[in-house]
Amino acid sequence: MPNCDFYATKEDHEGLLTWLFAEESCDVYELASDFEQPLKCFRSAAEVLAQFERSYPNGKKWRSVHLQLYVRGAGPAFEPRRVELDPVACGGATFRYDADGWGLVQLYLGSASAGDERLEDSHTNHNSLKRAQSWSDTVEEMGDVGAWDFAKITSFSSRLNREIRKRGVAKVGSRAVLPGALKLWDIGVAMGPYKPGEYTLQRLDT
């Protein structure tokens, strides 16, 4: 399962998303819709970044935005999957929509709000053909694995991961650290489990 773990701020995400939309190789969906609302398909970096301005019931802003990328021409026509909900457990809501499919590429974006002591990690990932085949009998609602072009999907995800790493200015562990995230590290903000003073960060420009 090809993946890329990295640390980035909303400002870093803006640059990456601008590149992603300019490339025009994929459609960008939210992972799951709000209750009883259609699934969002984003058309610009600004639309995605606006999700970070949303708030939890406790008033704190979202720290992560989970996206699913549909690589154009690499699978069957995309259709959101309706998920039935228990209205007792979900405030009266009876359904939502999910973006799922054997060949979708996950792009999960983490962030930190003012005053946070930790920056959430970001990452990419997707199924390999082998993994999808091994699960196909268990998750029948996701359809035919053979309908997906995993070579094309892997080519896209490799470009995405290269772009992320190219934007990195440091590394902590094996994870790329983008410029905005490095500024947070320098003022004492942890990168996930990595805390300044406990872990060594490798600056790539020195």
C-alpha positions in Angstrom: 0.0 0.0 0.0 2.0 3.1 -1.2 1.8 5.9 1.3 3.5 9.1 2.3 3.4 10.5 5.8 4.2 14.2 6.3 3.7 17.2 8.4 2.2 20.4 7.0 0.1 23.4 7.9 -2.9 24.9 6.1 -0.5 27.2 4.3 1.5 24.2 3.1 -1.7 22.4 2.1 -2.7 25.4 0.0 0.4 25.0 -2.2 0.0 21.2 -2.5 -3.7 21.5 -3.3 -3.1 24.2 -5.9 -0.7 21.9 -7.6 -3.2 19.0 -7.4 -6.1 20.9 -8.9 -3.8 22.4 -11.7 -2.7 18.9 -12.6 -6.4 18.0 -13.4 -5.7 14.2 -13.0 -8.3 13.5 -10.3 -11.6 14.5 -8.8 -11.4 15.5 -5.1 -14.2 14.3 -2.7 -14.7 14.5 1.0 -14.4 11.1 2.7 -17.9 11.3 4.3 -20.7 13.7 3.9 -22.5 15.6 6.7 -25.6 13.8 7.9 -28.3 13.8 5.3 -26.3 16.0 3.0 -24.8 15.2 -0.5 -21.1 14.3 -0.7 -18.9 17.3 -1.5 -16.8 17.4 -4.6 -14.2 20.2 -4.3 -13.2 22.3 -7.2 -10.4 24.4 -5.7 -7.8 24.6 -3.0 -9.9 27.3 -1.3 -12.9 25.1 -1.1 -10.9 22.4 0.7 -9.1 24.8 3.0 -12.5 26.3 4.0 -13.2 23.0 5.8 -10.6 23.8 8.4 -12.8 26.8 9.4 -15.5 24.5 10.5 -15.9 23.8 14.2 -16.7 20.9 16.5 -19.6 21.2 19.0 -17.0 22.3 21.6 -16.1 25.3 19.4 -12.6 24.1 18.4 -11.8 24.2 14.7 -11.3 21.0 12.7 -7.7 19.7 12.9 -8.0 17.4 9.9 -9.8 17.1 6.5 -10.1 13.7 4.9 -10.2 13.5 1.1 -10.7 10.7 -1.4 -9.1 11.2 -4.8 -10.7 9.6 -7.9 -8.0 9.2 -10.6 -9.8 10.1 -13.8 -10.0 7.2 -16.3 -8.7 4.7 -13.7 -12.0 3.1 -12.7 -15.8 2.9 -13.0 -17.8 6.1 -12.8 -17.7 7.5 -9.3 -20.9 7.2 -7.3 -21.2 8.1 -3.6 -22.4 5.2 -1.4 -25.4 5.8 0.8 -24.8 4.7 4.4 -27.8 4.1 6.7 -27.6 5.6 10.2 -29.2 4.9 13.5 -31.3 8.0 14.2 -31.2 7.4 17.9 -27.4 7.6 17.9 -27.1 10.3 15.2 -29.4 13.0 16.4 -32.3 12.0 14.2 -30.3 11.6 11.0 -31.0 8.5 9.0 -28.2 8.5 6.3 -25.0 10.0 5.0 -22.8 9.4 1.9 -19.3 7.9 1.8 -16.6 8.1 -0.9 -15.2 4.6 -1.3 -13.9 2.4 -4.1 -11.0 0.0 -4.5 -8.9 2.5 -6.4 -9.5 5.7 -4.6 -6.4 7.5 -3.2 -6.6 8.9 0.4 -5.3 12.3 1.1 -5.7 13.1 4.8 -4.7 16.7 5.7 -3.7 17.5 9.3 -3.4 21.0 10.9 -2.9 22.8 14.1 -4.9 25.8 15.5 -3.3 28.7 17.4 -2.2 27.5 20.8 -2.1 23.8 19.9 0.9 21.9 21.3 0.9 19.3 18.4 0.5 19.3 14.7 -1.5 16.4 13.4 0.1 14.3 10.7 -1.0 14.2 7.1 -0.7 11.2 4.8 -1.6 9.6 1.5 -2.4 6.0 0.8 -4.3 3.6 -1.4 -5.0 -0.1 -2.0 -2.6 -2.2 -4.0 -4.1 -4.6 -6.5 -3.1 -7.5 -4.3 -4.8 -6.1 -1.2 -7.9 -5.2 -3.1 -8.2 -8.7 -4.5 -7.7 -10.2 -1.0 -10.6 -8.2 0.4 -13.0 -8.3 -2.6 -15.1 -11.2 -1.3 -15.4 -9.6 2.1 -16.4 -6.1 0.9 -18.7 -7.0 -2.0 -20.5 -3.6 -2.1 -17.3 -2.0 -3.5 -17.7 -3.9 -6.8 -15.3 -5.5 -9.2 -11.6 -5.0 -8.4 -10.8 -5.7 -12.1 -12.6 -2.5 -13.1 -9.8 -0.4 -11.7 -6.5 0.4 -13.5 -4.0 0.1 -10.6 -1.1 0.9 -12.8 -2.6 4.3 -13.5 -3.6 4.8 -9.9 0.0 4.0 -8.7 1.5 6.3 -11.3 -0.7 9.1 -10.0 0.0 8.5 -6.3 3.7 8.3 -7.0 3.6 11.8 -8.6 1.6 13.1 -5.6 4.1 11.6 -3.1 7.1 13.0 -5.1 5.5 16.4 -5.0 5.0 16.2 -1.3 8.5 15.2 -0.6 9.9 17.8 -3.0 8.1 20.4 -0.9 9.7 19.1 2.3 12.4 21.2 4.0 13.2 18.8 6.8 12.5 15.3 8.0 11.5 13.9 11.4 11.8 10.1 11.5 11.0 9.1 7.9 8.4 11.9 7.5 8.7 15.0 5.4 8.2 18.3 7.2 7.0 21.2 5.0 7.9 24.9 5.6 5.0 25.9 7.7 5.3 22.8 9.9 9.0 23.5 10.4 8.2 27.0 11.7 5.9 25.4 14.3 8.6 23.0 15.3 11.0 25.9 15.8 8.6 27.4 18.4 8.1 24.1 20.2 5.1 22.5 18.5 5.3 18.7 18.3 5.0 16.9 15.1 2.5 14.1 16.1 4.5 11.9 18.6 7.8 13.8 17.8 8.5 16.5 20.4 11.2 19.1 20.1 14.1 18.3 22.5 13.3 14.6 22.4 13.7 13.9 18.7 16.2 15.2 16.2 14.9 16.9 13.1 17.0 16.8 10.0 17.0 20.1 8.1 17.4 19.4 4.4 18.8 22.8 3.5 21.9 22.4 5.7 
